[in-house]
């Protein structure tokens, strides 16, 4: 991002209006992606963890987390 910004500064006055707008737009998009990157990385890591837990259900069912489908044990006995 800094390198592209430096190119913009060094070419100041030598670019057409279209090129200046393209450069500014590109820099703006790159900065927004940079700001959002940690949030997106956290979401990716959370999804990977969820998938690993789900995989344990099939590879090691004895120790894998499970959902309780029925909580009322007395109604089953009746």
N, C-alpha and C positions, 0 to 999 in steps of 0.2 A: 504494500500500500504506500509506504514511504517512497519507494523507488518510482512508482508511477506519479506520485505527487511531485517529486523532484523533476521528473521529465516535464510535467506541466509547467513548473516554474521556469525551467531552462528554455522552454519553447514559447514562453509568454510573448505575445506580439507576432509570432510567426505562424500561428494556426488560424484557420478559418473559424467562423462562428460555429459551424457544424462540428468541427473537430474539438473546439473548446467545450461545447455542450456534451459531446460524447465522452470526453475525458472526465468532465465533472460528474456526469451520470455514472460512469464506471467506478470512479472513486467513491461516490456515495453508496453504491450497491456493495462494494467491497467492505466498506466500513460497517454497514448494517449486518452483513454476513459475519464479520469479525465479532461484533457485539453479541449476536445471537448464538455463536458457536458453543459457548459453555452450556447453555440451556439445552441445545440440541444434543450435545455429547452426553449430558446427564440423562436425557430421555433414551438415548441409544443404550447406555449402560444399564438402565433400569429394565429395558426390554430384554437385554441379553441375560440379566439375572433371572428374570421371569421365565425365559425359555430354558435356562439351566435347571431351574426348579421343576419345570414341567417334564423335562427329560428324565430327571431322577425318578419320577413316578413310574416310568417304564423300565429304566435300567436297574433301579434299586428300590422296589416298592416297599420294602420293610422299613426303610428309614426316610422315605420321601414324605413330604407333607401331603396330607389328604384332607378332603372336605368331609364334614359330617353331614350326611344326607338326612338322617333321621335322629333326632335328639331325644325322643320320648321312648326310652327302653321298656317302660311298663306296658305300653300299648301293644308291643310286639309279643310280650309274654302272655297276654290275655287271650 
